[in-house]
């Protein structure tokens, strides 16, 4: 690979952003154009010193002021940009060909959609933006010619197992594909009695047995809402019906997902649980580069297990599947309620077991409609968030 690629990393201080920079360090063909953060300006400054991006974006106003002062004390030529609009600016710049969309949560929608609309190669690690805007997101990609490469290990695995993934990920064009399997680790509470779920602390929920992730994503893994969101994401990415997307618990996290074919064949993508692998795949596609990850040694691993998920233990997975079936605005209602509920749990305002109850109540109270415009998406998102906050407040009054 000799051509230089200019890349913007949205959310460079998060786990995916850090892993992206780790892969890039070994490959001089990638030039870092912009890095972004919300408040983690200490790490952002270190990244700027090391990678010399043209721009750094800080979205929190007070942190931006502090970062500007720190930046003046360095010999970096990096220019500071401020606020959410600057995220879209560095994602859609004509000088950028690749965007790593790694901002967690709904805040990633605007810049990710800007990158898609601008026809970039988008490495999609922000599942919420696709869950929220679904059909609009994929229509914008089709119109602009943007290439969407999923970075979540499960969707990346499916992408790698498709019969023809260089130009088309739409499985409706491949009628020999019967269904896909998303694997799930089961999180830290796979064997914990459900009666003890009410006593789970944020610290316990954030200790994932296989992956090192941010706090919000870790809680989503513990509730298996991450898999519910991934079911929705898979339906949009690959034009699948919800009935064609199944989830199996695979505690070893070696098989990252599978594609079933009509002739009885099953293709699986296997690797050690290391996010550098799907990141390297996305960066180099359709070629491959070294990721820095350790090679898989099948003789060194325990037997691989696959289990049906218990929906009574993990009701968030059921809610995600129901949202996928309803389509329209229901996936974004689910996502909004989940973000509010998880934030409340991390702040110790509600217990772990209350998370799915809050989400289901919001889904029940807000009618589903077609998510046909960005205005509808934003309005419904706000309504769902406000309702979730009201329910949480009532729970404690």
N, C-alpha and C positions, 0 to 999 in steps of 0.2 A: 504494500500500500504506500504510494508515493505522494498522492495528492494531499494537500493540507485541508483539513476540515476545521471550520470555525464553529465553536460550540458555546451555547449559553446553558448554564446549569441553574435551573430554578430550584432553590432550596439546597444550596451547596453545603450547608452546615449540618444537614440531616444525614442519616445513615446511608441512604442511596447516593446523595451528593458526595459524601466523603469517599465512598467506594468508587464512584465514577472518576474522581480525581486520582485515586490510587491506580486505576487502570490506565488513565491517560499519562501518568508519570512515566510509564515504560514505553510510550508510543509517541514519538515526536511529531507524527503526522497530524496530531490533534492540537489545535491552538485554542486556548480558553479565551473567549471573547467577553463573557460576563458571568459574574457570580452573584447570587442573591441570598439574603438572609432576612430574618425578622428582627431578632434581638441578639443573636449569638455573634456579636461583633468581634469578640476576641479571636474566635476560630476563623471568622471571615478575614480578619486582618492577616492572620498567618497564611491563609490560602492565597490572598492577594500578593503577599511578599514572595510566595513560592511560584505562583503561576502568572503573575503580571497581567491580569485581564485588563481590557480597555475600560470596562465599567464594573462597578460594584453597586448593587442596589440594596438599600436597607429600608424596610417598610415601616418600622416603628419610628415615629418622629424623634423621641428622646434618644433612642439608640443611634439614629442617624446623626444627630448633633455630636454625640460622643465619638462616633466612628470618624467623622470628618476631622475632629481634632487629632485623633490617633493617626489618621492617614497623613496629615501634614508633617508628622514627625518621622516619616519613612521616606525612602527614595523611590517609592512606587509612582509610576505614571498613571495609575488607575484613577478614573474620575468617578466621584460618588453621584449616584442618582437616588432620589427619594420617592417613597410611596408606591402604592399598588399600580398606578398607571405606568410607572417606570418598568415594572415587571413585563407588561405587555410590550413596551418599547424595545427591550433587549431580546424579547422572544421573537419579535417580528422583523428585526433589523435586516436590511438587505445584505449586510455583511455576514450574516449567520446562515449556515445551512443545516445545522443540527441543534435540536433543543432537548435537553434532558428535563422532563417535567416531573420533578421530585418534591414539589411542595405538598405537604400533607393537608388534606381537607378541602373544603369548598373554595377557599381563597385561591386555589390553583386553577379554578375554572377560567377566569378571564385571560391570564397569560398563556395558558395551554391552548385555548381556543384561538388566541391571536396567532400563535405559532402554526396551528393547523390551517387557519384561513390564509396565512402567508405562504403556504405550500412547503413548509419545512419537513425535514425528517424529524419526526417527534418520537422520542424514546419515552413511552408513557408509563411512568411509575405512579402517577397521581390518578388512582382509580376513580376518585370522587368526581372529577371533572366529566368523565364519560358517563358515570352513573347519573349525574344531574342532567346532562344535556343530550345524552343518547343519540337519537336520530339526527338532531341538529349537528352534533359533533361529527358524525360519520358522513352526513351530507356535505358539510364544509370541506372535509378531507377529499371527498370525491370530486368536488368542484374545483378545488385548488391544486389537486395532484399531490397533496401531502402524503407522505409515507408514515403510517402509524406502526411502530414496532413496540409491542408490549414488553415491559420490563419485569412486571410481577413474575416470579419464577414459574407460576402455574400457567399463565397465558403465554409466556415465552416458550414454555415446553410444548404447548399445543401448537404454536406457530412453527416450531422446529419439526414437528411430526406431521405437518400437513403435506399433501402430495405435491403442491406447487405453491410455495410461499413467497417467491421473489416478487410477484406482481399482484397477487390476489389472495386475500385471507378470507374471502366470503365463501363459507362452506356450502351455501345454497348453490354455488357453481360446481360443487364437487359432490354429486349425489351418491358417490360410493362411500362417503363418510356417514356412519350411522349415529354416533354420539361421541361426546368427550367426557373424560373423567378429570375433575379437579381434585388433587390430593390435599389433605389438610393434616397438619401435625397433631391437632387435637389440643394444642396449647398446654399450659401448665396444670390444668385442672381435669385432665382426661380421666384420672382415676380417683378424684376426690368425691366423696359422697355429696350428693346434691343438697342434703340437709345442712352442709357446712358452707354452702355458697354465700349465705347472708353475711358470714363473718370474714369473707375475703377482703384483704386490704389492697390498696393501690400498689404497694410495694410488691406484694405477692403476684398480682396480676401482670406486673411489668417484667417478671422474671421468666422469659420464654425459654423452654428447654433446648431449642435448636438455633434460633435466630437472634441476632442483636438488632433491635429496632427501637424507634422512638416510643414514647409512652402511649400515645393515642393508638398507634398501630398495634402495640403489644396488648392493650386492653381489647381491641377488636379481635385479636387472635384468641384471647382467653374466652371471649363470649362466642367466638366463631362468626361474629358479624363480618369479619374480613372475608370469610368464604361466601356469605350471603351477597356481599357487594361484588365478589368475583363472579358469582353466577350471573348477575346482571351484566357485568362487564363483558363476559364471554358471549352472552346473547347478542350484544351490540357489535362487538369486535368481529365475530365470525358469522353473523346473521343466523343464529340458532334459535330454535324454540326452547323455552325453559325445560321441556321434557327431554331434550337432547343433552342437557348438562347435568351430570351427576357428581356427587361429592363422596369421596371415600376418605376415611381417616387412615393416615399412614404415618405412625409416630416416628419412624426413622428419618423421614424427610430426604429420602434418596431418589425415589421416583417422583418427579415434580408434576407430572400429569400425563394423560394417555389419550390417544385417539383410537376409537373402535371403527373398523371398516366392515362393510357389508359382507365381505367374503370370510369373516371370522378372524382376520388379522387384527392385532393390537400393537400399535407403536407407542413406546414410552420413551421419554427423555429422562436420563439418569445423571446425577452428579452429586458431589458433596454439597451440603447446604451453604452456599457462598454466593452472595449477590453479585460478586464480580463476574460470574459466569454469564448470566443474562445481560448484564451491562456490556460486557465485551462483545457479546453477540450482536446487540443492538448497534453499538458503535461501528462495527466492521461489516455488518450485513451488506451484501450477500457473501462476503468473505468471512474469515475467522482470524482472530488474533489471540495472543497469549493473554489470559486473564489474571495470572498470578495465583490462581486457586490450586489447591492440592488435588492431584488426580485421584479418582475414585478407586479404591481397592476393595472389591467385593468380598474377598476372603477375610478381610479385617472387620467386617460389619456383622452385626447380629442378624438373624433371619428377618426378612422384610414382612411386615404385617399390613393387612388391609382390613378395615372394619367399617361397618355401616354406622353413620353418625346417629346418636340418640337425640332426637329433636326435643325431648322433654328436658334433657340436660343442656341442650344448646338451642333454645327457642329463637335466638337471633338468626340462625341459619334458616329456620322455617319462615321467618318474616322476610328475609332477603329473597327467598324463592317465591313467596307470595307477591312481593313487589315486582319481581321479574315477570310474573304471569299477568299482572294488571297493566304493566307498562305505563305510558303516559307520565304523569307527574308523581306517581307513587314511589318510584325509586328515589327521587330527590326528597320526597317527604320522609322516607325511611332514613336517608343519609343525614338530613338536617336534624331529625330527632335524635339519631344516634350520636352525632357530634356534641349536641347539647348534653345528653345524658352521660356520655363518657367524660366530658369536662367536669360535670357535677360530681361524678364518682371520684375522679382524680383529685378534686378539691375536698373530698370527704363530706359532700353534702347529701349524697344518697349512697345506699349500699349497692353492692355488685348485682344482687338479684333484682334490683329495681330497674336496671338498665333496659331489659327487654319489655318490662311492663310499661314504662314511659313511652318507648317507641311504638308499641302496639296501640296504646291509647291514642297517640297522635295520628297514626295511620287510620284508625277507625273513625276519628272525628273530622278529618279533612277529606272531602270528596276528590276522587281522581279525575283528571281531565287531560286532554291532549297537551303535551309539552311542545307546542308549536312555535313559540317565540321565546327569545331570551327574556323579555319582560315578564311573561308568565312564569318562567323558571325562577327568576329572581323574586317575584312577588310570593309565589308559593313557598319558596325556601324561607323567606322571612316569616310568613304566617306559621309554618311548621316549627320554626325555632322559638317564636314567641309562645306558642301553645305549649311546647315542651318545657319552657322555663316556668310558665304558669303552673303546670302540673307538678313540677319539682317543688315550687314554692308552697303550693297547697299541701304537699306531702309532709312539709316540715312546720306548717303553722298549727 
